[in-house]
Amino acid sequence: MSISTVVIAVLLLAVGLAIGFFVGALHTRARDIGRSGELAGAVAQRDALQAQLERTQADREAMSREFQRLSGEAMQRQTLAVNQTAGERLAETKLLMEPVAKSLHEMNDRLLQVERARAQGAADLAQQVASVRHSNETLRRETEALVTALRKPQVRGAWGETQLKRTVEIAGLVDRVDFDTQVATETADGGVRPDMRVNLADGKVIFVDSKAPLGNFIDAFQTDDPDQRTRLLDAYVANVITHINQLGAKNYWRLDAGSPEMVILFLPSDALLQVALDQRPDLHEYAARHGIFLSSPSILIPMLRAVQHGWKQAAFAESAQQVATLGRELYERLSTMGSHMDKLGRSLGGAVKAYNETVGSLEQRVFVTARKFGELQLADDELSSPRAAETSPRVLTAPELVDDTAALEAAPPDPATAGPGSPATPASAASHGVAGPALTQLGRQGEAQ
């Protein structure tokens, strides 16, 4: 129901009440005046009231039409204003909600991506779970096969020897260089063959034997009964002690004079040694009394690295001794070569002296006679004089290269480094004694010609 309808209804109700009031008043007054005397006045008054009522009704209809017109215009203006305001607010709301709508759209896209990623992740996870399940099943079957195989003594022995060789290789030792495997040796009691012989520095060796008593060990960890597990572990420790006694009785250390009075008993797993020590804490002392040293991979690797370090130190010492020997020999040979170099320098000095004297004899005696052929017009070309040698060999000064140190100390400076007034060197003096007679003989032959 609109506002104009409510207003009209209220006005009509008010007019009706007013008319009813006037009509009631007329009836009341007519009763008071009386029916006889006042009937005419009442009729007249009624007619007047009827006319007034008609005017009132006409006014009411006019007022109603005017009110309807005014209310229609007001409603129209109000509707236009409301529509305009609503349009502006809608535009503002759209402007304000545009980032929200964009964020919602992006969030929707992101949710779709997350959902696709979740679905893909769920599919991948299911595939990985299936793969893990398959791997676990395969691992279980292989573990059962391995446990079954390790129950056989020959397989356990081969596994222990393989673990021993792998351990020493991890420690940096080289097969057939730093260690040897399965070295058979004949003794008075028969042939023995330790699993490994590790070569130490200075010709020393140490023997290693691998043992893998896995039967009771595997059974102990497969049972759920604590009492049964304790009995099986006790049986396992008893097997280890049996191996210690048997290995100690073999006396492998007597096979080589360079071996210490001990043999290493190698257990292929750290867990084997740890469980045995947990069951019997004095197991190391018991093994030591029988000349046995218990070890596992975590013990044998650092011990063998120490052995390798000893090898290197021994090699360094041997190399240092060889270097000292070579240095001493080189020093002696340098001294011998120095004496030869000194003799060679003296000989070169004598040759230079002889050459200079020959040049002097050639210029002063031979060319004087030969130029006479030019004066007699028997030759056209002039004779060119050869140059004298001005460079002398340098005298050795290092004491290591000269035999006669006292003669070296008395020798004058080298003419190659001395000034013009420096005296002659021993090399030049020796050259006079060596080349003098030869130069004199050459001069006499020139004069004879």
Secondary structure as UniProt FT lines:
FT   HELIX           3..33
FT   TURN            35..38
FT   HELIX           39..150
FT   HELIX           153..170
FT   TURN            171..172
FT   TURN            176..178
FT   STRAND          179..181
FT   STRAND          185..187
FT   TURN            188..189
FT   STRAND          190..192
FT   STRAND          196..199
FT   HELIX           201..203
FT   STRAND          205..210
FT   HELIX           215..222
FT   HELIX           226..250
FT   HELIX           252..255
FT   TURN            257..258
FT   STRAND          263..266
FT   HELIX           270..279
FT   TURN            281..282
FT   HELIX           283..289
FT   TURN            290..291
FT   STRAND          292..295
FT   HELIX           297..361
FT   HELIX           362..366
FT   HELIX           367..375
FT   TURN            376..377
FT   HELIX           399..401
FT   HELIX           405..410
FT   TURN            415..417
FT   TURN            420..421
FT   HELIX           426..448
//
